[in-house]
Amino acid sequence: MATPSVHDELAAFAAERDWPQFHTPENLAKSISIEAAELLELFQWSPDADQHRVQDELADVLTYAYLLAAKLGKNPDDIVRTKLEKTREKYPVEKSRGNATKYDQL
């Protein structure tokens, strides 16, 4: 039997708990922001955050991002690839390589 996708596992987990009723786009977007803040908090006073805690908080961010993509009827891989193509155009290698400054400001 094939291993279920992350999306399928998240959907089943939420459905078992009757949580999809709370998974509005607004609530999921808020949850992404809250979990991202918790991730950032791990680095608040030191760049040496506990990697297990970082992994857990990053998983929370990704979980809510997957759930929001599903709620919007979007495939996460597809939307990342679409954005990556736009970013490639905005930051061409010949003008961006080794430069952390935004291309628009060059």
WOLINDA-V631881 format. One record per run of one state. SS is the DSSP state (2 for helix, 1 for strand, 0 for the rest). FROM is the first residue (numbers start at 1). LEN is the number of residues. If there is no record, write none. Layout:
ss=SS from=FROM len=LEN
ss=SS from=FROM len=LEN
//
This chain:
ss=0 from=1 len=5
ss=2 from=6 len=11
ss=0 from=17 len=3
ss=2 from=20 len=3
ss=0 from=23 len=2
ss=2 from=25 len=17
ss=0 from=42 len=9
ss=2 from=51 len=21
ss=0 from=72 len=4
ss=2 from=76 len=15
ss=0 from=91 len=2
ss=2 from=93 len=4
ss=0 from=97 len=6
ss=2 from=103 len=3
ss=0 from=106 len=1
//
